[in-house]
């Protein structure tokens, strides 16, 4: 590929173009590596807990959307004297414009090259690449178009059931299922309108709707010398509105006979794209054991800790090392997975109210610990959860020698989690983990829809949490729902010394417990 970053000395000062828990996650690794950190922030994040983990904080201006502004990010990074930018996930992490701006200004972009991001960001181009190198692809179109009449013609040839997708975006925006040819024209018009509103581009493409399927992804890690490693698969079928809630590694459906061709397909694609850094190749897995390429996420995934837990690696460290020109070491290429890992995403949302976001101030916070438990979080007591951004509060990760022990550990950790002032989905996640079909590993992408159809069993709050709620209410300390009510957040970030210690790095699982040899 062209436009590769030149070899550089080790990174000394890293600008983190993100917020919340992923900013903390990156900062922890930087402490271990002795790298100075700077994070940008917008007005809703002034005084946010994650800034206390940084050596410096840089305002991005007055617009809450500045995390999506390449110029604002570049200006802040250059003014801070940073020599590299880490985009985290979401926001600008897969935008070739940010990677290209770094190249132009002489900064290291901790991620793939602009050309790779352009290639893999074009979902139809990625599908064509997979097809051309012999990787099985979900049947469908291989070119996106904005002409609805052409899409109708393609849809008639493919036949229902169909899935309409927006070419310029993801996260379920512009996505429509079509089970009848008569419904295709209206669905195309609606999807195109939604895509234009969200991405400024109404181009669409079609895929056959495969069901039932599992969503399985393979973690890849590539250096700038042509070496790529595949670090196992993750099961990501537990999704609500196309957003993952619980992930695990390995997948209960993947045995060694399937794992080898699955990993080989991911490696073929990564090598063909000239991939550098950490990325994920996503597949759909049908009940007969066949897999189909879906897309590539050319960045760090939210669920990367489950791979770290099993492989004993720090993926963020290797992102940084690879970006600085280091080759992947034998320790990476020869590492073997151990045990089982699961991650649950805790959001500030109310399952009882249709998963409505729950902004407010956290007035009491207890995040679980103990053997085999890791917590990645960007919040603390007193944190104001704004409406402006994704409401993730924490990720709970459990590791154990077997799937059942891992599931029980994660369920117990969720039962010990107490968050007051905002609603959370912690109890909802626990109910999913304890559902008999989950215990048996019988998963697919419609799992949660089926549970909602029949109704999840109700569970009372554990007595300690009930007592805390009653005590907080009696003292009048439960925070109002609006983030601007109540006393203001501190105008300055807490000093770095006030942030929790990260000695040994977060990959030294889990709260001090290393994965056994």
C-alpha positions, 0 to 999 in steps of 0.5 A, a space after each residue: 500500500 502507499 502512504 505508509 508512515 515513515 519509521 519513527 523513534 518511540 512515541 514520547 507524547 501521545 494525544 488521545 483523541 477520545 474520552 471516557 473509559 477508552 481514554 483511561 484504558 490508553 492512558 494506563 498503558 502509556 504510564 507503563 511505557 513512560 509515555 506522556 499523555 494529553 487528552 482533548 475535552 469538550 465543555 460537557 467533559 470539563 472536569 470529567 474523571 478520565 482527565 485525571 488520568 492524563 498528564 495534560 488536558 487540552 480544550 477542543 473548543 465549545 462544540 460538544 461534537 469536536 471529538 468528530 472534528 479533524 481540525 480541532 483534534 489536530 490543532 489541539 494535538 499540535 499545540 500540545 507538542 504531541 508526536 502521535 495521536 491515538 483515536 481509541 474507538 468510535 469518533 474518528 478512529 476509522 476516518 482516513 482524514 485524521 490518519 492523512 492529517 497526521 501523515 501530513 503534519 508529521 505525527 504518528 497515527 496509532 492505527 492503519 494507514 489512510 489507504 487501508 482505512 479508505 479501502 476497508 471503510 468502503 464496505 463494498 470494496 472490502 467485500 470485493 477484496 474478500 471475494 477476490 482472495 477466496 474468503 466466503 462473503 455474505 451473498 449480496 451486492 458488491 457496489 453501493 449505489 444511490 439509485 433506488 431503482 437499481 437497488 430494487 432490481 438487485 433486490 428482485 434478483 437476490 430475493 427476500 429476505 434482504 438486509 439493506 445497509 448504508 454504505 457510509 456508516 454503521 451501528 444499524 443506521 440506515 439498516 432495514 430488513 425486507 421479507 417481502 418484495 412489495 416492501 422493498 421500494 419503501 424500505 429503500 427510500 427510508 434507508 436512503 433518507 436515514 443515511 443522508 441525514 446521518 452520513 450525508 451519503 444515501 448510497 446503499 447496498 444489499 445483503 441476503 439476510 441470513 438467520 439464524 446466525 452468530 456474529 463471530 469476529 477474529 482479532 488481528 494484529 499486524 506490524 509494518 513489516 508484513 507480519 500479521 497475527 490472529 489472536 482467537 475469535 470472540 462471540 458477539 451475538 448478544 446484541 440490542 439494536 445492533 450494539 453488542 452487550 456481552 462478548 466472550 472468547 472463545 465462541 461456544 460454537 467454534 471448535 479447532 476444526 472451524 477455528 483454523 479456517 476462520 483464522 486463516 480467512 482473517 489473516 488472508 484478508 488482513 495481509 491482502 489489505 496491508 493491515 497495520 495495528 489492531 483490527 477485527 475481521 467480522 463474520 456471520 456463522 450459520 448453524 451448519 458451521 459455514 462462515 461468511 465475511 461481513 466487514 473489518 473494523 479497522 480499529 481497537 474494539 470495545 471488547 478487546 479486553 476479552 482477548 487480552 484476558 485469554 492471551 495475556 497481551 496488551 493490545 494497546 501497547 502493541 498498537 503503539 509499538 507497531 505505530 512506532 515501527 516495531 515488529 511483532 515479537 515472538 511473544 505475540 506470535 507464539 502466545 497461546 490462549 488460556 481459559 475463557 473470558 467474558 465482558 459485560 457493558 454497563 450503560 447509564 440506561 433504564 431497561 425498565 423504560 425502554 433503555 432510555 439514557 439516564 443522565 445525571 450525577 453518580 452519587 454512589 459507586 461500587 464496581 466489583 473486584 476479586 479474583 479474575 475480575 477486571 474493570 475498565 471505566 471512565 467514571 467515579 463518584 461525582 461523575 456527571 453522565 452527560 446526554 451528549 455521548 455514548 452512556 457507557 459507564 464501565 466494562 466488567 471482564 471476567 476470566 476463568 479456566 472454563 466457560 461456566 466458572 467465567 459466567 458465574 464470576 461475571 454474574 457475581 461481579 454484576 450483582 456486586 455492582 452498585 451505581 446510584 444517581 443514574 439508572 444502569 443495565 447491570 441487573 439486566 445483564 445479570 439476568 441475561 447471563 443467568 438465562 438457561 439458553 445463555 448458560 448452554 451457549 445457545 446464542 445467535 443475533 436474535 437471542 435478545 429479541 426472543 427473550 424480550 418476546 417471552 419476557 425476562 424473569 424479574 429479579 428483586 434488587 439484592 438487599 445491600 443495594 436496596 438498603 443503599 437506595 433507601 439510605 440515599 433517598 432518606 438523605 436526599 442525596 439521589 441525584 436529579 436526572 438532568 446533568 445540569 441540576 445540582 452542584 456543578 462539576 469541578 472546573 478543573 480535572 482532578 490531579 493525576 495523583 488522585 487517579 487510581 494506580 495502574 502499576 503493572 498495567 491493566 493487562 496484568 489480569 485481573 486486578 493483580 491476578 495474572 492468567 495462570 501459565 
